[in-house]
Amino acid sequence: MKYPAEIYAKAFLGALQSSGREEERSVIKNFSSLLKKNGDLQNHEKISLEIEKLMSKKDGGIFVSIEVAKKAGAAVKKLAGLFSEKDVVKINILPELLAGARILINGEREFDFSFKRRLKDLFAK
């Protein structure tokens, strides 16, 4: 990436805020052109994730990433429902966790309830 995803996200949100409602479409089009020009279009998922993080922070919410080993079931949906409407909750499936879940809050706090961590702890002794 030519620039970090956070820089792109801040620039996009700044341009979007300074533009009017009728100019939003052109801001998005220009931003897409910029990503293509810089060769960063393939990283659009990282950039959109950073945009979501910044928007949730601005709205007073938190960004929560729930990583589970198997396809999201009722328990995962119930867990995701515990968070506020302002919060952005992303659910990712990572088979390497084997079982359980890992929860990241704002990319800083981690709660690891995965079987992979338990095995690692068991064999580390």
N, C-alpha and C positions, 0 to 999 in steps of 0.2 A: 504494500500500500504506500502510496506517495505520502499521505497524511494519515494520522491515527483516526480511527472511527469517531472518537469523541470530538475531534476538531471539526470533522465533517458535520456531525450532529449539531454542534453549537452554531456553526455557520448557517446550516439549513434553518434551524429554529429562529435564529436572529433575522434572517431574510424573510421568513414567513411572518414574523411579528411586525416587521416594519412595512410590509406590503398590505394593501387593502384586500378585502374579500374577493374582489374581481380579478386581482393579480395573482391569486394563489396558484392557478393552473400554470401560468408562465414561470413562476418561481420553481415549481416542481419540474417543469420541462427543462429549465436552465440548469437546475441541480443535476438532473439525469445526464445532461450533456457534459457537464463538468466531470462527473464520475467517469463517463466514457472517455473523455479527452485525457484524463489522468490514468486511465487503465485500471480503475478501481471499481468498475461496474460489477465485477464478479464478487465483490465484497459487500454487496448491498444488504445482505442479511445482518452482518455485523453492525453496519451503519444504522439500519432501521432499529436494531436492538438498542443501540446507544440513544437514538432519538426517543424511544419509548421510556428508557431509564430517565432521561432528562425531563420528559414531560410528566412522568409520575412524581418526580422530585419537586417540580414546579407546582404541581397541584396539591402537594402536601402528602403524597402517598409514598409507598415504598415499592421497590422492584423485587419480586420473589421468583426464584427459579426452583422448581421442584423437579428433581431427577428421580425417576423410578426405574425399576428393572423390567417390569412388564407393562403391557398396555394399560392405560389409565382406567381404573375401575371406579366403583362407587366410593371406596375409601379415599382415593386420590381427589375425586370431585368434592367430597365432603371436606377434606383438608383445604382445598383451594377456596372453598366457600367460607372459611373462617376469616379470610382477609377482607378488608374494606373495599368499597366500590372504587375508591381513589387508587388503590394498589393495582399494580400490573403483575399478574401471575402467569408464568410460563411453565408448561409441563413438558419435560423432555424424557424420552425413553432411552435409557442406557443399559443394554443387556449385561455389560461387564460388572454392574453392581451386584448381580446374581439374585438378590432379593432385597426387599426393604426400600428405603428412600434416602435421598440427601436433599436438604433444603438450604438454599443460599439466599440471604437477605441483603439486598443492595450490594451484592458481590463481596461483602466483607465478613458477615457472620455466617458460619456454616454449622449445620446440625446434620451429622452423618449417622444415619440409622441403617446403613447398608450392611449386608452380609459380607461383602468384600472387605470392609473395614474391620469387621469382627474377626475374620480369618487372618487378616494382616496382624491384628493385635495379638491373636492367639499364637501365631508362629514367630512373633517378634520376641517373645519371652524366652 
